[in-house]
Amino acid sequence: MSTSIFQVANQDLKAYVATTTPMFDDADAVAREAFQVSAAICSLGMNQAANLAAFATYLGWTVEQVSALASKGVVFRNSPPPTLRTLAAADLDKQVEAYALFMVQVTRLACLQFASGDIGSARAASAIAATVTRATPVSNAQLEPLPVEAPAQPQASRTADARIVGEALDDLERLVGLEDAKREINQQVQLIRIAQMREAAGLKNPTVSRHLVFVGNPGTGKTTVARIVGRIYGALGLVADGHLVETDASGLVAGYVGQTAIKTQEQITKALGGVLFIDEAYGIIRNDFGVEAVDTLVKGMEDNRDSLVVIVAGYPANMREFIQSNPGLESRFPTTIAFTDYSGPQMLQILQRMCQSGDYTLAAGSESEVQSLLEAQTAEPDFANARTVRNLFEAAVRQHAWRLRDLEQATVEQLRTLTVEDFSGGVDPGAPPAA
């Protein structure tokens, strides 16, 4: 297919899809992917609510239906659509090229019709187009670039961003404990806000790294807080959309010379526009090819300063070893946030929230005994804070069901109430193990 495909740059999206998809064997699948991509581009914009509403009206669908489309299309930022993979596997180069040019045109039309001037949508469209073309024989010269700059946001857009930041900070505040993390994240938000005000006033800002080190034991909320940080950074415009890519040493390090750099770069590429969260990051330097992974990571952070935030996490002593392993890491991770173990009362509070979410309740007067059971778990070698609480809650739910096995008809109170025995597993000698 020639680049004449771009001669219809202002064509209506539905009309373009209807006239182009018949050239493919599975036209329905191609059309479905086109609308999934379009919905994803709308959902990843700074004005996502308005974009999705406009697209829903255009299709004659509800916003919920369009959001479901978007959830499937979002993955195409990092993974080629199924049709493209099928065509490539069958060595149908002409069809692959046609599909790539078609999908790039779809991303352009979606931006023009439903998210004009929205930098978040433009970046999402660029990411999807890049993912598609990387898997094809299409050259960059055949593709017109998507817009990379956007006009200044109107006041309504800035208000929407402030709302998203506020909601994320509220979610952070609702987490049990984590006082150090809450304080530091709020300070980061204020630093970014003031820096943006200074820039708008024509003042210079020092270069400040936004990469973070999270130190703490398992189950202390590091991944949850990383997701919140992504939402905040995306809403503040520090990154395009703030999505989180989670990995660990095994996701970065390969078993052969040269392959580690490729593997690490793949994770960096997936995280562009968002946050790369590396759990147990110290595992990287305990591998024969760890130096290659660290060097690639440092270069990726430098090359993508405006589109990538990296958060590394792990045990305190081990993370110090990791950060000190490379001067480039030390200079790029100036901020360390400590996640302390949960206390007995905090674990009880976490358990009570789990009960509430699952429509259960603790038996009256049992809180002190249940808390003691939770505190006893801290001495176990596999203690994992909130994960341990979750495991105990799920074991208690199983034990509760077993305890009621002889009842023909249970009351609502019986169906909802968890007892101390449910948590200790001491219902009767014939009961199955609780965990």
Secondary structure as UniProt FT lines:
FT   HELIX           3..8
FT   TURN            9..10
FT   HELIX           13..20
FT   HELIX           21..23
FT   TURN            25..26
FT   HELIX           27..43
FT   TURN            46..47
FT   HELIX           48..59
FT   HELIX           63..73
FT   HELIX           74..77
FT   HELIX           82..89
FT   TURN            90..91
FT   HELIX           93..114
FT   TURN            116..117
FT   HELIX           119..134
FT   HELIX           140..142
FT   HELIX           155..174
FT   HELIX           179..200
FT   TURN            201..202
FT   STRAND          212..216
FT   TURN            218..219
FT   HELIX           222..235
FT   TURN            236..237
FT   STRAND          244..247
FT   HELIX           249..251
FT   TURN            257..258
FT   HELIX           259..271
FT   TURN            272..273
FT   STRAND          274..279
FT   HELIX           281..286
FT   TURN            288..289
FT   HELIX           290..303
FT   TURN            304..307
FT   STRAND          308..314
FT   HELIX           316..323
FT   TURN            324..325
FT   HELIX           327..332
FT   STRAND          335..339
FT   HELIX           344..357
FT   TURN            358..359
FT   STRAND          361..362
FT   TURN            364..365
FT   HELIX           367..376
FT   HELIX           377..379
FT   TURN            381..382
FT   HELIX           386..403
FT   TURN            404..406
FT   HELIX           412..416
FT   STRAND          417..418
FT   HELIX           420..424
FT   TURN            429..430
//
